[in-house]
């Protein structure tokens, strides 16, 4: 059996059912790699425990942060906020041999390669607005009126940036420059917790939630940067779609109440990214 590049996201290990699923994740070969596309959990020690265990099983683990890792919840002894919390997560990953968006991009040379595997951290800027909302302020008013408000508004701090949109724009600008400097002949697997394009949010039950799901500034990145696959999570709607001929993989496990609706047996949440399914 040839090695594979697998992906998963949204393990949400604060739920004991999900912790059991995460603890059973295993590679198929000694050379398999694993992408973890955010939302491992909220408590710093639980995030570290899970990533350390996965790194002990896979040849390489590549992490991109989700919104939950960036929260500063009341029960977490690690009280860092915003950029400082992100940088402490990066330090923890490096201590455990896990690659992050701040590290040199790895190159997958197994089946389907060589490709540059690029974990990104881009956040969102409220530009995925619901119909009738021309501004961020109106989009938020709609969300609060409907009762569909992301917990990020209370727990995801943007320090030292004035707001999450500003942090997003700084991340997008820096990441775009870095990707533009890479070898254009090398295809990529782009990894971001939030979808790079708006289309995946069109199936949300609550369209108001889309404003917390990405930025219009990355709408063409899958084409500009030669993606053979784009990996994301966040929506808890695991599926494969194609936009402009590029494969997009939503790889989330999601909350127990969500995956339990799909069947009585806990799923194997791993999605094979490379080699591409035939």
WOBEL-V138115 format. One record per residue. N is the residue number from 1. PHI is phi in degrees with one decimal (NA if undefined). OMEGA is omega in whole degrees, -180 to 180 (999 if undefined). BURIAL is I if it has 16 or more other ideal C-beta (glycine too) atoms within 10 Angstrom, else O. Layout:
n=(N N)
phi=(PHI PHI)
omega=(OMEGA OMEGA)
burial=(BURIAL BURIAL)
//
This chain:
n=(1 2 3 4 5 6 7 8 9 10 11 12 13 14 15 16 17 18 19 20 21 22 23 24 25 26 27 28 29 30 31 32 33 34 35 36 37 38 39 40 41 42 43 44 45 46 47 48 49 50 51 52 53 54 55 56 57 58 59 60 61 62 63 64 65 66 67 68 69 70 71 72 73 74 75 76 77 78 79 80 81 82 83 84 85 86 87 88 89 90 91 92 93 94 95 96 97 98 99 100 101 102 103 104 105 106 107 108 109 110 111 112 113 114 115 116 117 118 119 120 121 122 123 124 125 126 127 128 129 130 131 132 133 134 135 136 137 138 139 140 141 142 143 144 145 146 147 148 149 150 151 152 153 154 155 156 157 158 159 160 161 162 163 164 165 166 167 168 169 170 171 172 173 174 175 176 177 178 179 180 181 182 183 184 185 186 187 188 189 190 191 192 193 194 195 196 197 198 199 200 201 202 203 204 205 206 207 208 209 210 211 212 213 214 215 216 217 218 219 220 221 222 223 224 225 226 227 228 229 230 231 232 233 234 235 236 237 238 239 240 241 242 243 244 245 246 247 248 249 250 251 252 253 254 255 256 257 258 259 260 261 262 263 264 265 266 267 268 269 270 271 272 273 274 275 276 277 278)
phi=(NA -82.1 -63.4 -130.3 -99.6 -103.3 -146.1 -154.6 -153.2 53.2 -73.1 43.2 -74.5 -67.9 -86.9 -61.9 -62.2 -71.0 -61.6 -63.1 -63.4 -61.8 -67.7 -95.6 -67.7 -136.4 -73.6 -89.8 -135.6 -70.3 -107.1 -68.4 -107.5 -133.2 -93.8 -118.2 -94.8 90.7 59.1 -62.9 179.0 -114.4 -83.1 -54.4 -65.1 -71.0 -62.2 -63.5 -57.2 -67.7 -65.2 -63.1 -64.7 -66.2 -65.3 -72.7 -108.2 -104.1 -60.6 -143.7 -124.0 -122.9 -114.5 -123.7 -73.5 -105.7 -68.3 -66.3 -62.3 -87.5 -64.7 -118.2 -75.8 -60.3 -86.7 -96.4 -60.3 -81.1 -98.1 -63.6 -126.3 56.3 -58.4 -64.9 -65.6 -58.8 -65.2 -70.6 -64.8 -61.1 -59.5 -61.4 -61.0 -62.5 -61.6 -106.0 74.3 -101.8 -78.4 -130.9 -63.7 -92.7 -100.1 -59.7 -64.3 -80.7 -115.5 -80.9 -113.5 -80.8 -56.3 87.8 -98.6 -78.8 -139.5 -80.9 -100.5 -114.9 -76.3 -121.0 -131.7 -122.8 62.3 -151.1 -133.8 67.8 -86.0 -85.3 -87.0 -70.5 -57.1 92.6 -108.0 -90.4 -133.0 -58.8 -63.5 -69.8 -61.0 -66.8 -60.9 -60.9 -63.4 -67.5 -64.5 -85.7 80.7 -106.2 -128.3 -66.6 -61.9 -51.9 -60.6 -103.6 -119.0 -101.3 -90.6 -106.1 -48.2 -92.7 -78.5 -66.5 -161.2 -66.6 -62.4 -66.5 -61.7 -57.5 -64.6 -64.9 -66.8 -62.6 -61.8 -67.1 -71.0 -60.3 -62.8 -67.4 -65.6 -66.4 -84.0 -75.6 -62.8 -68.1 -81.9 -93.4 -65.4 -130.1 -112.0 -95.1 -124.5 -149.4 -60.3 -93.0 -61.4 -77.0 -124.6 -78.9 -52.5 -58.6 -79.0 -69.8 -98.5 -63.0 -63.0 -119.3 -61.2 -61.8 -72.6 -59.2 -63.5 -99.0 -119.7 152.5 -143.7 -64.3 -68.7 -107.4 -60.8 -112.2 -64.5 -64.0 -89.6 -61.8 -110.5 61.2 -73.7 -88.7 -158.8 -119.5 -110.3 -149.5 -142.4 73.9 -82.1 60.2 -128.3 -64.6 -172.1 -113.7 -133.4 -129.9 -129.0 56.0 80.8 -100.7 -78.5 -112.7 -116.6 -90.2 -116.6 -78.1 -78.3 90.3 -77.2 -53.5 -63.2 -84.0 -73.1 -69.7 -68.5 -86.0 160.2 -77.4 -101.2 -58.9 -79.3 -86.3 -81.1 -71.7 -113.9 -78.2 -95.3 -136.8 -65.4 -62.4 -62.1 -82.0)
omega=(-179 180 180 169 -178 177 176 173 173 177 174 -171 174 174 -176 178 179 178 178 178 -179 -179 -179 179 -178 173 173 178 180 -176 -179 173 179 170 174 -169 169 -179 169 -179 -180 -178 -172 -177 179 176 -179 -180 -176 -180 179 -180 180 179 178 -177 -175 180 179 173 -176 -173 167 -174 169 -180 -177 178 -176 176 170 -176 -175 -175 -177 177 177 -171 -179 -178 170 -177 180 178 179 -179 176 174 177 179 180 179 180 177 -178 176 -180 180 -175 175 180 -177 175 -179 177 177 175 -177 176 -179 -177 -180 1 175 173 180 -169 172 -176 173 -170 -179 -175 -177 177 179 172 -171 176 180 178 179 -178 -178 175 -177 179 177 178 178 178 -179 -180 177 -178 -178 179 -176 -180 179 175 -178 179 -167 -179 -177 -174 -177 5 180 -177 179 -177 177 178 177 178 -177 176 179 -179 -178 -179 -178 178 179 -178 179 -180 -179 -179 -180 -177 180 -178 176 -174 158 -179 -175 176 -179 -180 -179 -179 180 -175 -170 -180 -179 -176 179 180 175 -177 -175 178 -177 -175 -176 177 -169 177 -178 177 -176 180 -171 -179 -174 -180 176 -177 -173 167 -177 168 175 173 -178 178 178 170 -173 -177 176 -175 -179 174 176 179 175 -177 179 -179 -179 175 -179 172 -163 -173 167 179 -178 -180 -178 -180 -176 178 176 -177 179 -175 -177 177 -174 163 -170 -175 174 178 179 175 -1 -178 177 -177 999)
burial=(O O I I I I I I I I I I I I I O I I I O I I O O I O I O O O O I I I I I I I I I I I I I O I I I I I I I O I I O O I O I I I I I I I I I I I I I I O O I O I O I I I I O I I O O I I O I I O O I O I I I I O O O I I O I O I O I I O I I I I I I I I I I I I I I I I O O I O O O O O I I O I I O O O O I O I O I O O I I I I O O I O O I I O I I I O I I O O I I O O I O O O O O O O I I I I I I I I I I I I O I I O O I O O I I I I I I I I I O I I I O I I O O I I I I I I I I I I I I I I O O I O I O O I I I I I I I I I O I O O I O O O O O O O O O I I I I I I O O O O)
//
